Amino acid sequence: MRIDILTVLPELIESNFSHSIIKRAQDKGLAEIHLHNLRDYSSDLRHRRVDDYPYGGEAGMVMQIEPVDKAIEHLKSEREYDEVIYTSPDGEMFTQKVANRLSMLNNIIILCGHYKGVDQRIREHLVTREISVGDFVLTGGELAAAIIADATIRIIPGVISDEQSALSDCFQDDLLSAPVYTRPAEYKGWKVPEILLSGHKANIARWREEQALERTRLLRPDLLN
């Protein structure tokens, strides 16, 4: 899988892809992440400007269509893309199901929103999908792009050595995960549930299912709807 991220601040997210699981995925050749500075596509050679004042006099600055169009056009001249995603607070909510679907694609572009937003024509003519990571506004879409890339890549087969671990993560079955414990079995009088020490796999699996359902009912009842 290849992910191309268009941003005005590539240095803001470089480190997110240089460590741990995502780095290993790239080292294995299972994923590629390429960061592209939109300023390289600016027609303003001196200032490398990619934003301008909005028509109509509203406060804030707006990302221009030309550098975005040039960047996407350049990438598309080299390969086909399954999605061109724009990180936007009014896009569809990013969920585990969305990550699962994205992980089955070959090539995607993620455009990081910035300033007051992007010229609406970008959204109408260049973007195929808009995704939000929550009902709040970030300084820019770089962190959202990093979240989307991380959640998507980690579930590609072979990225995590224990694939069963990824399949049992929160939200994979619309439930929160059951509580987890490790050694020691008792600490300061706080004990691990006896069922987990029993070695009875069927009973443990049943307990985990019950716990996941109960935790979801208490903490995220919306998921059950």
C-alpha positions in Angstrom: 0.0 0.0 0.0 1.2 3.5 -0.9 0.0 6.7 0.9 1.0 10.1 -0.4 0.4 12.9 2.0 0.1 16.5 0.7 0.9 19.1 3.4 2.4 22.5 4.0 4.2 21.2 7.0 5.7 17.8 6.3 8.2 18.1 9.2 5.2 18.1 11.5 4.4 14.4 10.9 7.7 12.9 9.7 8.5 11.3 13.0 5.1 9.6 13.2 6.3 7.2 10.4 9.9 6.7 11.5 9.4 4.5 14.5 7.7 1.3 15.8 5.1 -0.7 13.8 4.7 1.8 10.9 8.5 2.0 10.3 8.7 -1.8 10.3 5.8 -2.0 7.8 7.8 0.2 5.5 11.0 -1.8 6.0 9.1 -5.0 5.1 7.8 -3.4 1.9 4.2 -3.7 3.1 3.6 0.1 3.0 5.0 3.2 1.6 4.5 6.7 3.0 5.6 9.7 1.0 5.3 13.3 2.2 5.0 16.1 -0.4 5.4 19.8 0.5 2.6 21.7 -1.3 4.9 24.7 -1.4 7.0 22.9 -4.0 4.0 23.3 -6.4 3.4 27.0 -5.7 3.5 29.4 -8.7 5.0 32.0 -6.3 8.7 31.0 -6.7 9.9 33.6 -4.3 7.6 33.2 -1.3 6.3 29.7 -2.2 2.8 30.8 -1.0 -0.1 28.4 -1.2 -2.8 30.4 0.5 -4.7 33.6 -0.1 -7.5 35.8 1.2 -11.0 34.4 0.7 -13.4 36.1 -1.7 -16.2 37.8 0.2 -14.0 39.2 2.9 -14.3 36.5 5.6 -11.5 36.3 8.2 -8.7 33.8 7.7 -6.7 32.4 4.8 -7.7 29.7 2.3 -5.5 27.1 0.5 -5.3 27.8 -3.2 -6.5 25.4 -5.8 -3.5 25.6 -8.1 -0.7 24.0 -6.0 -3.1 21.3 -4.9 -4.2 20.5 -8.4 -0.6 20.5 -9.6 0.5 18.1 -6.9 -2.4 15.7 -7.5 -1.9 15.9 -11.2 1.8 15.1 -10.8 1.1 12.0 -8.6 -1.6 10.7 -10.9 0.7 10.9 -13.9 2.8 8.3 -12.2 0.1 5.8 -10.9 -3.6 5.4 -10.4 -5.1 6.2 -7.0 -8.1 4.6 -5.4 -9.0 7.6 -3.2 -8.0 11.3 -2.8 -8.9 12.0 0.8 -9.2 15.5 2.4 -9.0 15.8 6.2 -11.9 17.9 7.1 -13.9 18.5 10.3 -17.1 18.1 8.3 -16.1 14.8 6.6 -17.4 11.3 7.5 -16.2 10.1 10.9 -13.1 8.0 10.8 -13.8 4.6 12.4 -12.2 1.2 12.5 -14.5 0.1 9.7 -13.3 2.9 7.5 -9.7 2.0 8.3 -10.4 -1.6 7.4 -11.8 -0.6 4.0 -8.9 1.7 3.3 -6.3 -1.0 4.2 -7.5 -3.0 1.2 -6.7 -0.3 -1.3 -3.4 0.1 -3.2 -2.8 3.8 -3.5 -4.3 6.8 -1.7 -3.6 10.5 -1.4 -4.3 12.4 1.8 -4.6 16.2 1.5 -4.1 17.9 4.8 -6.4 20.8 5.4 -4.9 24.0 6.8 -5.7 27.6 7.5 -9.5 28.4 7.1 -9.8 25.4 4.7 -9.3 24.7 1.0 -10.8 26.4 -2.0 -14.2 24.7 -2.4 -13.3 23.7 -6.0 -10.7 21.3 -4.6 -13.4 19.5 -2.7 -15.8 19.5 -5.7 -13.4 18.4 -8.4 -10.3 16.8 -7.0 -11.2 15.1 -3.7 -13.1 11.7 -3.7 -13.6 11.4 0.0 -13.6 13.6 3.1 -12.7 12.2 6.5 -12.9 13.7 10.0 -11.1 12.3 13.1 -13.5 14.0 15.5 -15.8 16.9 16.2 -13.1 19.4 16.9 -10.8 21.6 14.9 -7.0 21.1 14.7 -4.4 23.6 13.6 -3.9 21.6 10.5 -4.8 18.2 9.0 -1.4 16.7 9.5 -2.2 15.0 12.8 -5.4 13.7 11.2 -3.5 12.3 8.3 -1.1 10.6 10.6 -4.0 9.0 12.5 -5.6 7.7 9.3 -2.3 6.3 8.0 -1.4 4.6 11.2 -4.8 3.0 11.8 -4.9 1.9 8.2 -1.4 0.4 7.8 -1.3 -1.5 11.1 -4.1 -3.8 10.0 -2.5 -4.7 6.7 -1.7 -8.5 6.9 1.9 -9.0 8.0 2.4 -5.6 9.5 1.7 -6.9 13.0 3.4 -10.2 13.7 0.4 -11.4 15.8 -2.4 -10.7 13.4 -4.9 -12.1 15.9 -4.0 -9.2 18.2 -5.1 -6.7 15.5 -8.4 -8.5 14.9 -9.2 -8.4 18.6 -8.7 -4.6 18.9 -11.4 -2.2 20.1 -14.1 -1.6 17.5 -13.3 -4.5 15.2 -16.6 -6.0 16.2 -18.3 -2.8 17.3 -17.4 -3.5 20.9 -14.7 -2.1 23.3 -12.1 -4.6 24.3 -12.3 -6.6 27.5 -9.9 -5.7 30.4 -6.4 -7.1 30.1 -3.9 -8.1 32.8 -0.3 -9.3 33.1 2.1 -10.5 35.8 2.2 -10.4 38.7 -1.2 -12.1 39.4 -1.5 -10.1 42.7 -0.1 -6.6 43.5 -0.9 -4.7 46.7 -3.8 -7.0 47.1 -5.2 -6.2 43.7 -5.8 -9.6 42.0 -6.2 -10.7 38.4 -9.6 -12.4 37.9 -9.4 -16.1 38.6 -11.0 -17.0 35.3 -7.9 -15.7 33.5 -5.6 -18.0 35.5 -7.8 -21.1 35.0 -6.4 -22.1 31.6 -9.9 -22.9 30.4 -9.9 -21.3 27.0 -13.6 -21.6 26.3 -14.6 -20.0 29.7 -12.0 -17.3 29.2 -13.3 -16.5 25.7 -16.9 -16.3 27.1 -15.7 -14.1 30.0 -14.0 -11.7 27.5 -17.1 -11.5 25.4 -19.2 -10.7 28.4 -16.7 -8.1 29.6 -16.5 -6.5 26.2 -20.3 -6.2 26.0 -20.6 -4.8 29.5 -17.9 -2.2 29.0 -19.4 -1.1 25.8 -22.9 -0.9 27.4 -21.4 1.3 30.2 -18.9 3.4 28.3 -20.1 3.5 24.7 -23.7 2.5 24.5 -23.9 4.3 21.1 -21.9 1.5 19.5 -24.6 -1.0 20.4 -27.2 1.0 18.5 
